[in-house]
């Protein structure tokens, strides 16, 4: 049976356009193919969803809370681990060590 890998994280801030570019860069660095991308924006925030083979990455901003939620669902364990490593480096470089 294939293991489902799931990762989620809250970040401070809601700069959707910048985070969208950074999350796509992390997918590319992690050798995760992007099959499709969709986004939605309204007064409650912005959402971007990358469809990847056997999974997805979503980015949701919550301006009223000044937070962004990132969530990865991936069945390729090696690429999942690469994403986590690259995301942790991005998080440390841009948000410091604080866990929200």
C-alpha positions as CSV (number, residue, x, y, z in Angstrom):
1,X,0.0,0.0,0.0
2,X,1.2,3.5,-0.9
3,X,1.7,5.8,2.1
4,X,0.0,9.2,2.0
5,X,2.3,12.0,3.2
6,X,0.7,15.1,4.6
7,X,2.4,18.3,5.7
8,X,0.8,21.6,6.9
9,X,2.2,24.8,8.4
10,X,1.1,28.3,9.4
11,X,3.2,31.3,8.5
12,X,3.0,34.9,9.6
13,X,1.9,37.4,7.0
14,X,-0.3,37.2,3.9
15,X,1.8,38.4,0.9
16,X,0.1,36.0,-1.5
17,X,1.9,37.0,-4.7
18,X,5.4,36.5,-3.1
19,X,4.4,33.3,-1.3
20,X,2.9,31.9,-4.5
21,X,6.2,32.4,-6.3
22,X,8.2,30.9,-3.4
23,X,5.9,27.8,-3.1
24,X,6.2,27.1,-6.8
25,X,10.0,27.5,-6.5
26,X,10.1,25.0,-3.7
27,X,8.0,22.5,-5.8
28,X,10.5,22.9,-8.7
29,X,13.5,22.6,-6.3
30,X,11.9,19.4,-5.0
31,X,11.5,17.9,-8.5
32,X,7.8,17.8,-8.1
33,X,6.0,18.2,-11.4
34,X,3.2,20.8,-11.6
35,X,0.3,19.5,-13.6
36,X,-2.0,22.5,-13.1
37,X,-2.5,25.6,-11.0
38,X,-5.7,27.4,-9.9
39,X,-6.3,30.4,-7.7
40,X,-9.1,32.3,-6.2
41,X,-9.1,35.7,-4.5
42,X,-11.9,37.6,-2.6
43,X,-12.2,39.8,0.4
44,X,-11.5,36.9,2.8
45,X,-8.1,36.1,1.3
46,X,-6.4,34.3,-1.5
47,X,-6.0,30.6,-2.4
48,X,-3.7,28.9,-4.7
49,X,-3.7,25.2,-5.5
50,X,-1.1,23.3,-7.4
51,X,-2.1,19.9,-8.7
52,X,0.9,17.6,-8.6
53,X,1.1,13.9,-9.5
54,X,-1.0,12.0,-6.9
55,X,-1.4,15.1,-4.6
56,X,-1.6,18.8,-4.3
57,X,-0.1,21.9,-2.6
58,X,-2.4,24.6,-1.3
59,X,-1.7,28.1,-0.1
60,X,-4.5,30.0,1.8
61,X,-4.1,33.5,3.1
62,X,-6.2,34.8,6.0
63,X,-5.7,38.6,6.1
64,X,-7.9,39.0,9.2
65,X,-5.6,36.7,11.1
66,X,-2.4,38.0,9.3
67,X,-1.5,34.3,8.7
68,X,-1.1,32.0,5.7
69,X,-1.7,28.2,5.7
70,X,0.4,25.9,3.6
71,X,-0.7,22.3,3.0
72,X,1.0,19.5,1.0
73,X,-0.5,16.1,0.2
74,X,1.9,13.8,-1.7
75,X,2.2,10.1,-2.3
76,X,5.9,10.2,-3.5
77,X,7.7,9.9,-0.2
78,X,11.2,11.0,-1.6
79,X,9.8,14.1,-3.2
80,X,7.7,14.8,-0.1
81,X,10.9,14.7,2.0
82,X,12.7,17.0,-0.5
83,X,9.8,19.5,-0.2
84,X,10.0,19.5,3.6
85,X,13.7,20.1,3.6
86,X,13.4,22.9,1.0
87,X,10.4,24.4,2.8
88,X,12.2,24.4,6.2
89,X,15.1,26.2,4.6
90,X,12.8,28.8,3.1
91,X,11.0,29.2,6.4
92,X,14.2,29.6,8.4
93,X,15.6,32.1,5.9
94,X,12.4,34.2,5.8
95,X,10.5,33.6,9.1
96,X,13.2,32.5,11.6
97,X,13.0,29.5,13.9
98,X,9.7,30.4,15.6
99,X,7.0,27.6,15.3
100,X,3.5,29.0,15.0
